[in-house]
Amino acid sequence: MTPASGSPGSGTLGRATAMVYRVLILELLFVVTASPGLIFLVTLSADPSNAPLLALCLLPVGPALSAVIFAWRESRTAEHLEPARHFWRGYRLNAVGILRWWWVIIVMIAILGINVAYLDVVITPGMPLLLAGVAQALVFTIVAAVALHALAIGSLYNFRARDVLRLALRYLLHSPRATIGVAAIVIASIGIVAVGSEIALIALGSIFAALLVNNAQALNADIEENYIA
């Protein structure tokens, strides 16, 4: 029996081909929808004083990444290979809702960046500079982890912005395995930028979204059991 038109084959080669197709299409759509910020992002120097501009460049990335997460989730149960349709549906459904809290994360990232740029001015007198830097890095990792949890939640469920952030904070504390997972994604992203460039990280956007979907399975199960009527 042959597979239905537009659906992936059942063999190993068919599944691998379908996976590559999804990655490429979702990556292309991610870059297109996030391009208003990404174009300026790749032109910025690594000077920490550019943190406010960097944060502004990340504003369209939230809805774009959310749409990729939605598309990956939908692709798991879809009979046909239509990642673009799932992406645009997710973008249409979630873009406004994501932006309602994403800007808060952006502002916090900007503040952290400014603190790093002027660390010797903002630290408490007597605090070693290295200790202050470590503290800032820890706070950044926590903020980024909350943002990734919130993206995984807000992309798949229609909650209010404050409830998305409240759940993200709850799972940060009460789902250690998922939190370690998003922390690993954050650290890997920083490493890719440090060793390679922002372009290398952008090129892996759809893959990182797939990792987020897999990492959030326990969160999704808890939400559907306790918060979905």
ChimeraX commands (.cxc) that place a marker at each C-alpha (Angstrom):
marker #1 position 0.00,0.00,0.00 radius 0.5
marker #1 position 1.50,3.34,-1.05 radius 0.5
marker #1 position 1.46,6.39,1.24 radius 0.5
marker #1 position -1.11,9.08,0.61 radius 0.5
marker #1 position -0.14,11.97,-1.61 radius 0.5
marker #1 position 1.79,14.62,0.36 radius 0.5
marker #1 position 2.50,12.25,3.25 radius 0.5
marker #1 position 5.96,10.92,4.17 radius 0.5
marker #1 position 6.86,7.32,3.43 radius 0.5
marker #1 position 6.88,4.81,6.25 radius 0.5
marker #1 position 10.42,3.59,5.63 radius 0.5
marker #1 position 13.60,4.93,7.20 radius 0.5
marker #1 position 14.53,6.90,4.08 radius 0.5
marker #1 position 11.04,8.38,3.85 radius 0.5
marker #1 position 11.09,9.51,7.49 radius 0.5
marker #1 position 14.58,10.96,7.14 radius 0.5
marker #1 position 13.61,12.83,3.99 radius 0.5
marker #1 position 10.48,14.19,5.68 radius 0.5
marker #1 position 12.53,15.35,8.67 radius 0.5
marker #1 position 15.06,17.16,6.48 radius 0.5
marker #1 position 12.22,18.77,4.52 radius 0.5
marker #1 position 10.56,20.02,7.71 radius 0.5
marker #1 position 13.83,21.39,9.08 radius 0.5
marker #1 position 14.61,23.27,5.86 radius 0.5
marker #1 position 11.12,24.69,5.34 radius 0.5
marker #1 position 10.68,25.74,8.97 radius 0.5
marker #1 position 14.16,27.25,9.05 radius 0.5
marker #1 position 13.40,29.26,5.91 radius 0.5
marker #1 position 10.11,30.53,7.32 radius 0.5
marker #1 position 11.75,31.33,10.67 radius 0.5
marker #1 position 14.40,33.45,8.94 radius 0.5
marker #1 position 11.83,35.21,6.75 radius 0.5
marker #1 position 9.50,36.18,9.61 radius 0.5
marker #1 position 12.33,37.13,11.98 radius 0.5
marker #1 position 14.36,38.93,9.30 radius 0.5
marker #1 position 13.35,42.50,10.33 radius 0.5
marker #1 position 15.43,42.02,13.44 radius 0.5
marker #1 position 17.96,39.46,12.21 radius 0.5
marker #1 position 19.19,41.73,9.41 radius 0.5
marker #1 position 20.30,44.32,11.94 radius 0.5
marker #1 position 21.42,41.71,14.46 radius 0.5
marker #1 position 24.18,40.32,12.24 radius 0.5
marker #1 position 25.53,43.84,11.63 radius 0.5
marker #1 position 25.94,44.71,15.31 radius 0.5
marker #1 position 29.37,44.50,16.88 radius 0.5
marker #1 position 29.96,42.40,20.00 radius 0.5
marker #1 position 30.25,45.52,22.17 radius 0.5
marker #1 position 28.08,45.03,25.29 radius 0.5
marker #1 position 26.88,48.63,24.95 radius 0.5
marker #1 position 24.85,47.44,21.95 radius 0.5
marker #1 position 22.66,45.35,24.26 radius 0.5
marker #1 position 19.57,47.59,23.89 radius 0.5
marker #1 position 19.82,47.37,20.10 radius 0.5
marker #1 position 20.37,43.61,20.33 radius 0.5
marker #1 position 17.24,43.27,22.44 radius 0.5
marker #1 position 15.23,45.31,19.93 radius 0.5
marker #1 position 16.45,43.05,17.13 radius 0.5
marker #1 position 15.13,40.04,19.04 radius 0.5
marker #1 position 11.56,41.39,19.16 radius 0.5
marker #1 position 10.34,39.64,15.95 radius 0.5
marker #1 position 12.23,36.45,16.86 radius 0.5
marker #1 position 9.71,35.49,19.57 radius 0.5
marker #1 position 6.65,35.12,17.30 radius 0.5
marker #1 position 8.76,33.47,14.58 radius 0.5
marker #1 position 10.22,30.89,16.95 radius 0.5
marker #1 position 6.77,30.31,18.45 radius 0.5
marker #1 position 5.37,29.49,15.01 radius 0.5
marker #1 position 8.17,26.94,14.45 radius 0.5
marker #1 position 7.40,25.32,17.82 radius 0.5
marker #1 position 3.72,25.13,16.90 radius 0.5
marker #1 position 4.55,23.61,13.52 radius 0.5
marker #1 position 6.79,20.93,15.05 radius 0.5
marker #1 position 4.06,19.97,17.52 radius 0.5
marker #1 position 1.42,19.76,14.78 radius 0.5
marker #1 position 3.73,17.77,12.50 radius 0.5
marker #1 position 3.84,14.93,15.01 radius 0.5
marker #1 position 0.24,13.98,14.38 radius 0.5
marker #1 position -0.24,15.31,10.85 radius 0.5
marker #1 position -0.82,12.76,8.10 radius 0.5
marker #1 position 0.49,15.05,5.38 radius 0.5
marker #1 position 3.83,16.80,5.04 radius 0.5
marker #1 position 2.72,20.44,5.32 radius 0.5
marker #1 position 5.13,22.28,7.64 radius 0.5
marker #1 position 4.52,25.64,5.95 radius 0.5
marker #1 position 0.77,25.44,6.57 radius 0.5
marker #1 position 1.33,24.56,10.24 radius 0.5
marker #1 position 3.87,27.38,10.59 radius 0.5
marker #1 position 1.59,30.07,9.20 radius 0.5
marker #1 position -1.33,28.82,11.29 radius 0.5
marker #1 position 0.82,29.00,14.41 radius 0.5
marker #1 position 2.09,32.46,13.48 radius 0.5
marker #1 position -1.43,33.74,12.90 radius 0.5
marker #1 position -2.75,32.28,16.16 radius 0.5
marker #1 position 0.15,33.14,18.47 radius 0.5
marker #1 position 2.07,36.20,17.24 radius 0.5
marker #1 position 0.08,38.82,19.16 radius 0.5
marker #1 position -0.16,36.69,22.31 radius 0.5
marker #1 position 3.57,35.98,22.33 radius 0.5
marker #1 position 4.44,39.67,21.92 radius 0.5
marker #1 position 2.32,40.53,24.98 radius 0.5
marker #1 position 4.97,38.98,27.25 radius 0.5
marker #1 position 8.00,38.65,24.95 radius 0.5
marker #1 position 8.70,42.38,25.21 radius 0.5
marker #1 position 9.12,41.96,28.98 radius 0.5
marker #1 position 11.89,39.41,28.37 radius 0.5
marker #1 position 13.45,41.76,25.82 radius 0.5
marker #1 position 13.51,44.64,28.30 radius 0.5
marker #1 position 15.13,42.42,30.95 radius 0.5
marker #1 position 17.79,41.28,28.46 radius 0.5
marker #1 position 18.50,44.92,27.59 radius 0.5
marker #1 position 18.89,45.82,31.28 radius 0.5
marker #1 position 21.22,42.87,31.86 radius 0.5
marker #1 position 23.26,43.88,28.83 radius 0.5
marker #1 position 23.62,47.43,30.09 radius 0.5
marker #1 position 24.68,46.10,33.50 radius 0.5
marker #1 position 27.38,43.99,31.83 radius 0.5
marker #1 position 28.56,46.95,29.74 radius 0.5
marker #1 position 28.98,49.10,32.83 radius 0.5
marker #1 position 29.62,46.38,35.39 radius 0.5
marker #1 position 32.29,48.35,37.26 radius 0.5
marker #1 position 29.75,51.14,37.84 radius 0.5
marker #1 position 26.61,49.20,38.78 radius 0.5
marker #1 position 28.12,46.61,41.15 radius 0.5
marker #1 position 27.88,46.99,44.89 radius 0.5
marker #1 position 31.02,48.58,46.35 radius 0.5
marker #1 position 33.39,45.91,47.61 radius 0.5
marker #1 position 31.96,43.12,45.42 radius 0.5
marker #1 position 34.64,41.44,43.27 radius 0.5
marker #1 position 34.17,42.10,39.56 radius 0.5
marker #1 position 34.34,38.37,38.73 radius 0.5
marker #1 position 31.62,37.55,41.26 radius 0.5
marker #1 position 29.41,40.28,39.86 radius 0.5
marker #1 position 29.94,38.93,36.35 radius 0.5
marker #1 position 29.01,35.41,37.42 radius 0.5
marker #1 position 25.88,36.74,39.13 radius 0.5
marker #1 position 24.85,38.57,35.95 radius 0.5
marker #1 position 25.45,35.44,33.88 radius 0.5
marker #1 position 23.30,33.40,36.28 radius 0.5
marker #1 position 20.47,35.93,36.12 radius 0.5
marker #1 position 20.67,35.95,32.32 radius 0.5
marker #1 position 20.46,32.15,32.21 radius 0.5
marker #1 position 17.40,32.18,34.48 radius 0.5
marker #1 position 15.66,34.83,32.36 radius 0.5
marker #1 position 16.46,32.93,29.17 radius 0.5
marker #1 position 15.22,29.65,30.68 radius 0.5
marker #1 position 11.94,31.29,31.72 radius 0.5
marker #1 position 11.61,32.71,28.20 radius 0.5
marker #1 position 12.08,29.28,26.61 radius 0.5
marker #1 position 9.59,27.66,28.99 radius 0.5
marker #1 position 7.15,30.47,28.20 radius 0.5
marker #1 position 7.65,30.02,24.46 radius 0.5
marker #1 position 6.91,26.31,24.74 radius 0.5
marker #1 position 3.74,27.06,26.72 radius 0.5
marker #1 position 2.50,30.14,24.87 radius 0.5
marker #1 position 3.00,28.54,21.46 radius 0.5
marker #1 position 0.73,25.60,22.21 radius 0.5
marker #1 position -1.86,26.92,24.68 radius 0.5
marker #1 position -4.10,29.97,24.69 radius 0.5
marker #1 position -3.29,31.45,28.11 radius 0.5
marker #1 position -3.10,35.08,29.17 radius 0.5
marker #1 position 0.38,36.62,29.08 radius 0.5
marker #1 position 0.70,36.77,32.87 radius 0.5
marker #1 position -0.42,33.15,33.17 radius 0.5
marker #1 position 2.16,32.06,30.61 radius 0.5
marker #1 position 4.93,33.72,32.61 radius 0.5
marker #1 position 3.53,32.41,35.90 radius 0.5
marker #1 position 3.53,28.85,34.58 radius 0.5
marker #1 position 7.02,29.30,33.14 radius 0.5
marker #1 position 8.31,30.37,36.55 radius 0.5
marker #1 position 6.49,27.49,38.22 radius 0.5
marker #1 position 8.04,24.91,35.91 radius 0.5
marker #1 position 11.45,26.55,36.29 radius 0.5
marker #1 position 11.32,25.55,39.96 radius 0.5
marker #1 position 9.23,22.38,39.89 radius 0.5
marker #1 position 10.36,20.65,36.67 radius 0.5
marker #1 position 14.13,20.32,37.14 radius 0.5
marker #1 position 14.63,18.00,34.16 radius 0.5
marker #1 position 12.89,20.41,31.77 radius 0.5
marker #1 position 14.73,23.37,33.32 radius 0.5
marker #1 position 18.09,21.64,32.91 radius 0.5
marker #1 position 17.09,21.02,29.30 radius 0.5
marker #1 position 16.35,24.67,28.52 radius 0.5
marker #1 position 19.46,25.77,30.43 radius 0.5
marker #1 position 21.50,23.43,28.23 radius 0.5
marker #1 position 19.91,24.99,25.15 radius 0.5
marker #1 position 20.79,28.48,26.43 radius 0.5
marker #1 position 24.40,27.50,27.17 radius 0.5
marker #1 position 24.73,25.74,23.80 radius 0.5
marker #1 position 23.39,28.86,22.06 radius 0.5
marker #1 position 25.92,31.06,23.83 radius 0.5
marker #1 position 28.69,28.62,22.91 radius 0.5
marker #1 position 27.67,28.58,19.25 radius 0.5
marker #1 position 27.71,32.37,19.11 radius 0.5
marker #1 position 31.06,32.52,20.93 radius 0.5
marker #1 position 32.75,29.90,18.74 radius 0.5
marker #1 position 30.95,30.66,15.50 radius 0.5
marker #1 position 28.60,33.61,15.02 radius 0.5
marker #1 position 25.01,34.76,15.31 radius 0.5
marker #1 position 24.45,33.45,11.79 radius 0.5
marker #1 position 25.34,29.92,12.90 radius 0.5
marker #1 position 22.78,30.14,15.70 radius 0.5
marker #1 position 20.11,31.51,13.36 radius 0.5
marker #1 position 20.75,28.62,10.97 radius 0.5
marker #1 position 19.90,26.19,13.77 radius 0.5
marker #1 position 16.66,27.94,14.76 radius 0.5
marker #1 position 14.29,25.20,13.59 radius 0.5
marker #1 position 16.40,22.49,15.24 radius 0.5
marker #1 position 16.46,24.34,18.55 radius 0.5
marker #1 position 12.67,24.70,18.31 radius 0.5
marker #1 position 12.37,20.94,17.84 radius 0.5
marker #1 position 14.52,20.43,20.94 radius 0.5
marker #1 position 12.23,22.75,22.88 radius 0.5
marker #1 position 9.18,20.76,21.83 radius 0.5
marker #1 position 10.77,17.50,22.98 radius 0.5
marker #1 position 11.99,19.07,26.20 radius 0.5
marker #1 position 8.52,20.41,27.05 radius 0.5
marker #1 position 6.67,17.09,26.90 radius 0.5
marker #1 position 6.43,16.81,30.69 radius 0.5
marker #1 position 5.22,20.42,30.91 radius 0.5
marker #1 position 2.57,19.77,28.27 radius 0.5
marker #1 position 1.34,16.66,30.06 radius 0.5
marker #1 position 1.03,18.57,33.34 radius 0.5
marker #1 position -0.76,21.50,31.69 radius 0.5
marker #1 position -3.25,19.25,29.93 radius 0.5
marker #1 position -3.92,17.35,33.14 radius 0.5
marker #1 position -4.22,20.28,35.52 radius 0.5
marker #1 position -4.97,23.44,33.54 radius 0.5
marker #1 position -6.98,22.40,30.49 radius 0.5
marker #1 position -10.68,21.82,31.16 radius 0.5
marker link #1:1,2 radius 0.2
marker link #1:2,3 radius 0.2
marker link #1:3,4 radius 0.2
marker link #1:4,5 radius 0.2
marker link #1:5,6 radius 0.2
marker link #1:6,7 radius 0.2
marker link #1:7,8 radius 0.2
marker link #1:8,9 radius 0.2
marker link #1:9,10 radius 0.2
marker link #1:10,11 radius 0.2
marker link #1:11,12 radius 0.2
marker link #1:12,13 radius 0.2
marker link #1:13,14 radius 0.2
marker link #1:14,15 radius 0.2
marker link #1:15,16 radius 0.2
marker link #1:16,17 radius 0.2
marker link #1:17,18 radius 0.2
marker link #1:18,19 radius 0.2
marker link #1:19,20 radius 0.2
marker link #1:20,21 radius 0.2
marker link #1:21,22 radius 0.2
marker link #1:22,23 radius 0.2
marker link #1:23,24 radius 0.2
marker link #1:24,25 radius 0.2
marker link #1:25,26 radius 0.2
marker link #1:26,27 radius 0.2
marker link #1:27,28 radius 0.2
marker link #1:28,29 radius 0.2
marker link #1:29,30 radius 0.2
marker link #1:30,31 radius 0.2
marker link #1:31,32 radius 0.2
marker link #1:32,33 radius 0.2
marker link #1:33,34 radius 0.2
marker link #1:34,35 radius 0.2
marker link #1:35,36 radius 0.2
marker link #1:36,37 radius 0.2
marker link #1:37,38 radius 0.2
marker link #1:38,39 radius 0.2
marker link #1:39,40 radius 0.2
marker link #1:40,41 radius 0.2
marker link #1:41,42 radius 0.2
marker link #1:42,43 radius 0.2
marker link #1:43,44 radius 0.2
marker link #1:44,45 radius 0.2
marker link #1:45,46 radius 0.2
marker link #1:46,47 radius 0.2
marker link #1:47,48 radius 0.2
marker link #1:48,49 radius 0.2
marker link #1:49,50 radius 0.2
marker link #1:50,51 radius 0.2
marker link #1:51,52 radius 0.2
marker link #1:52,53 radius 0.2
marker link #1:53,54 radius 0.2
marker link #1:54,55 radius 0.2
marker link #1:55,56 radius 0.2
marker link #1:56,57 radius 0.2
marker link #1:57,58 radius 0.2
marker link #1:58,59 radius 0.2
marker link #1:59,60 radius 0.2
marker link #1:60,61 radius 0.2
marker link #1:61,62 radius 0.2
marker link #1:62,63 radius 0.2
marker link #1:63,64 radius 0.2
marker link #1:64,65 radius 0.2
marker link #1:65,66 radius 0.2
marker link #1:66,67 radius 0.2
marker link #1:67,68 radius 0.2
marker link #1:68,69 radius 0.2
marker link #1:69,70 radius 0.2
marker link #1:70,71 radius 0.2
marker link #1:71,72 radius 0.2
marker link #1:72,73 radius 0.2
marker link #1:73,74 radius 0.2
marker link #1:74,75 radius 0.2
marker link #1:75,76 radius 0.2
marker link #1:76,77 radius 0.2
marker link #1:77,78 radius 0.2
marker link #1:78,79 radius 0.2
marker link #1:79,80 radius 0.2
marker link #1:80,81 radius 0.2
marker link #1:81,82 radius 0.2
marker link #1:82,83 radius 0.2
marker link #1:83,84 radius 0.2
marker link #1:84,85 radius 0.2
marker link #1:85,86 radius 0.2
marker link #1:86,87 radius 0.2
marker link #1:87,88 radius 0.2
marker link #1:88,89 radius 0.2
marker link #1:89,90 radius 0.2
marker link #1:90,91 radius 0.2
marker link #1:91,92 radius 0.2
marker link #1:92,93 radius 0.2
marker link #1:93,94 radius 0.2
marker link #1:94,95 radius 0.2
marker link #1:95,96 radius 0.2
marker link #1:96,97 radius 0.2
marker link #1:97,98 radius 0.2
marker link #1:98,99 radius 0.2
marker link #1:99,100 radius 0.2
marker link #1:100,101 radius 0.2
marker link #1:101,102 radius 0.2
marker link #1:102,103 radius 0.2
marker link #1:103,104 radius 0.2
marker link #1:104,105 radius 0.2
marker link #1:105,106 radius 0.2
marker link #1:106,107 radius 0.2
marker link #1:107,108 radius 0.2
marker link #1:108,109 radius 0.2
marker link #1:109,110 radius 0.2
marker link #1:110,111 radius 0.2
marker link #1:111,112 radius 0.2
marker link #1:112,113 radius 0.2
marker link #1:113,114 radius 0.2
marker link #1:114,115 radius 0.2
marker link #1:115,116 radius 0.2
marker link #1:116,117 radius 0.2
marker link #1:117,118 radius 0.2
marker link #1:118,119 radius 0.2
marker link #1:119,120 radius 0.2
marker link #1:120,121 radius 0.2
marker link #1:121,122 radius 0.2
marker link #1:122,123 radius 0.2
marker link #1:123,124 radius 0.2
marker link #1:124,125 radius 0.2
marker link #1:125,126 radius 0.2
marker link #1:126,127 radius 0.2
marker link #1:127,128 radius 0.2
marker link #1:128,129 radius 0.2
marker link #1:129,130 radius 0.2
marker link #1:130,131 radius 0.2
marker link #1:131,132 radius 0.2
marker link #1:132,133 radius 0.2
marker link #1:133,134 radius 0.2
marker link #1:134,135 radius 0.2
marker link #1:135,136 radius 0.2
marker link #1:136,137 radius 0.2
marker link #1:137,138 radius 0.2
marker link #1:138,139 radius 0.2
marker link #1:139,140 radius 0.2
marker link #1:140,141 radius 0.2
marker link #1:141,142 radius 0.2
marker link #1:142,143 radius 0.2
marker link #1:143,144 radius 0.2
marker link #1:144,145 radius 0.2
marker link #1:145,146 radius 0.2
marker link #1:146,147 radius 0.2
marker link #1:147,148 radius 0.2
marker link #1:148,149 radius 0.2
marker link #1:149,150 radius 0.2
marker link #1:150,151 radius 0.2
marker link #1:151,152 radius 0.2
marker link #1:152,153 radius 0.2
marker link #1:153,154 radius 0.2
marker link #1:154,155 radius 0.2
marker link #1:155,156 radius 0.2
marker link #1:156,157 radius 0.2
marker link #1:157,158 radius 0.2
marker link #1:158,159 radius 0.2
marker link #1:159,160 radius 0.2
marker link #1:160,161 radius 0.2
marker link #1:161,162 radius 0.2
marker link #1:162,163 radius 0.2
marker link #1:163,164 radius 0.2
marker link #1:164,165 radius 0.2
marker link #1:165,166 radius 0.2
marker link #1:166,167 radius 0.2
marker link #1:167,168 radius 0.2
marker link #1:168,169 radius 0.2
marker link #1:169,170 radius 0.2
marker link #1:170,171 radius 0.2
marker link #1:171,172 radius 0.2
marker link #1:172,173 radius 0.2
marker link #1:173,174 radius 0.2
marker link #1:174,175 radius 0.2
marker link #1:175,176 radius 0.2
marker link #1:176,177 radius 0.2
marker link #1:177,178 radius 0.2
marker link #1:178,179 radius 0.2
marker link #1:179,180 radius 0.2
marker link #1:180,181 radius 0.2
marker link #1:181,182 radius 0.2
marker link #1:182,183 radius 0.2
marker link #1:183,184 radius 0.2
marker link #1:184,185 radius 0.2
marker link #1:185,186 radius 0.2
marker link #1:186,187 radius 0.2
marker link #1:187,188 radius 0.2
marker link #1:188,189 radius 0.2
marker link #1:189,190 radius 0.2
marker link #1:190,191 radius 0.2
marker link #1:191,192 radius 0.2
marker link #1:192,193 radius 0.2
marker link #1:193,194 radius 0.2
marker link #1:194,195 radius 0.2
marker link #1:195,196 radius 0.2
marker link #1:196,197 radius 0.2
marker link #1:197,198 radius 0.2
marker link #1:198,199 radius 0.2
marker link #1:199,200 radius 0.2
marker link #1:200,201 radius 0.2
marker link #1:201,202 radius 0.2
marker link #1:202,203 radius 0.2
marker link #1:203,204 radius 0.2
marker link #1:204,205 radius 0.2
marker link #1:205,206 radius 0.2
marker link #1:206,207 radius 0.2
marker link #1:207,208 radius 0.2
marker link #1:208,209 radius 0.2
marker link #1:209,210 radius 0.2
marker link #1:210,211 radius 0.2
marker link #1:211,212 radius 0.2
marker link #1:212,213 radius 0.2
marker link #1:213,214 radius 0.2
marker link #1:214,215 radius 0.2
marker link #1:215,216 radius 0.2
marker link #1:216,217 radius 0.2
marker link #1:217,218 radius 0.2
marker link #1:218,219 radius 0.2
marker link #1:219,220 radius 0.2
marker link #1:220,221 radius 0.2
marker link #1:221,222 radius 0.2
marker link #1:222,223 radius 0.2
marker link #1:223,224 radius 0.2
marker link #1:224,225 radius 0.2
marker link #1:225,226 radius 0.2
marker link #1:226,227 radius 0.2
marker link #1:227,228 radius 0.2
marker link #1:228,229 radius 0.2
view
